[in-house]
């Protein structure tokens, strides 16, 4: 079992954020007789999921909905997260290549290729 301070240090999440997660019911640690919050493996895995979903841009309410679903499966969620990260990596790589290609064309004084000008830009993120 780890204290809130230890979890904050290990995860990079502030003590204040951990208290907030507790307050909104997103991450409920055990509370000892001394009033201290204690995090076990279950809570640490849940925090890992919270942080991974936050990295992918999900709001806390959506994360709570996912994690509190009775059908939630930790292993399946990790597999899904891995797939999302792979997709993000691919999209970012495509975006980087488009930037490099545009820079090369600009440096060479050549016109940009409008067919490839927006390659790697996520239509979903633009719509949002």
C-alpha positions in Angstrom: 0.0 0.0 0.0 1.3 3.4 -0.9 0.4 6.8 0.5 -1.0 9.6 -1.7 2.4 11.3 -1.6 4.2 8.2 -2.8 1.7 7.7 -5.6 2.0 11.3 -6.6 5.8 11.0 -6.8 5.7 7.7 -8.7 3.0 8.8 -11.2 3.8 12.5 -11.7 0.2 13.3 -10.7 -0.1 16.0 -8.1 -1.5 15.3 -4.6 -4.2 17.8 -5.4 -5.2 15.9 -8.5 -5.3 12.6 -6.6 -7.5 14.2 -4.0 -9.7 15.6 -6.8 -10.0 12.1 -8.3 -11.1 10.8 -4.9 -13.5 13.7 -4.4 -15.3 13.0 -7.7 -15.3 9.2 -7.2 -12.9 8.4 -10.0 -10.2 6.9 -7.9 -11.2 5.8 -4.4 -8.2 4.8 -2.2 -8.6 3.0 1.1 -8.6 5.3 4.1 -6.7 4.2 7.1 -7.6 4.7 10.8 -5.2 7.6 10.7 -7.2 9.3 7.9 -4.4 8.8 5.3 -5.3 7.6 1.8 -3.7 4.3 0.8 -3.4 2.9 -2.8 -3.1 -0.7 -3.5 -2.5 -2.5 -6.8 -6.2 -2.2 -7.9 -6.1 1.6 -7.4 -2.7 2.0 -9.1 -3.9 0.1 -12.1 -7.0 2.3 -12.2 -4.8 5.4 -12.0 -2.7 4.0 -14.9 -5.9 3.7 -17.0 -7.0 7.2 -16.0 -3.6 8.6 -17.1 -3.5 6.7 -20.3 -7.0 7.8 -21.3 -6.1 11.4 -20.3 -3.1 11.1 -22.6 -5.5 10.2 -25.4 -7.6 13.3 -24.6 -10.6 11.8 -23.0 -12.4 14.0 -20.4 -12.6 12.7 -16.8 -16.4 12.0 -17.1 -15.8 9.8 -20.1 -13.0 8.0 -18.3 -15.3 7.4 -15.3 -18.0 6.0 -17.6 -15.5 3.6 -19.2 -13.9 2.4 -15.9 -17.2 2.1 -14.1 -18.9 0.0 -16.8 -19.7 -3.4 -15.2 -18.3 -5.0 -18.3 -15.0 -3.3 -18.0 -12.1 -5.7 -18.5 -8.6 -4.5 -17.5 -6.7 -6.7 -20.0 -9.1 -5.8 -22.9 -8.9 -2.1 -22.0 -5.1 -2.3 -22.2 -5.2 -4.0 -25.5 -7.6 -1.3 -26.8 -5.4 1.4 -25.4 -2.4 -0.1 -27.1 -4.3 -0.1 -30.4 -5.3 3.6 -29.9 -1.6 4.5 -29.2 -0.5 2.7 -32.3 -3.1 4.6 -34.4 -1.9 7.9 -32.8 1.7 7.0 -33.6 0.8 6.3 -37.2 -1.1 9.5 -37.5 1.7 11.5 -35.9 4.3 9.9 -38.2 2.1 10.7 -41.2 1.8 14.3 -40.0 5.6 14.6 -39.5 6.2 13.3 -43.0 3.8 15.9 -44.4 5.6 18.6 -42.5 9.0 17.4 -43.8 7.7 17.2 -47.4 6.2 20.7 -47.2 9.4 22.1 -45.8 11.4 20.4 -48.5 9.2 21.9 -51.2 9.3 25.4 -49.6 13.1 25.2 -49.3 13.4 24.1 -53.0 11.1 26.9 -54.0 8.7 24.4 -55.5 4.9 24.6 -55.3 3.2 22.5 -52.7 1.2 19.4 -53.8 -2.4 20.2 -52.7 -3.2 16.5 -52.8 -0.7 15.7 -50.1 -0.8 19.0 -48.2 -3.1 17.7 -45.5 -2.0 14.1 -45.2 -1.8 13.1 -41.6 -4.3 15.7 -40.4 -7.1 14.0 -38.4 -10.6 14.9 -39.8 -12.1 13.8 -36.5 -9.9 16.2 -34.5 -10.5 19.0 -36.9 -14.3 18.5 -36.7 -14.1 18.7 -32.9 
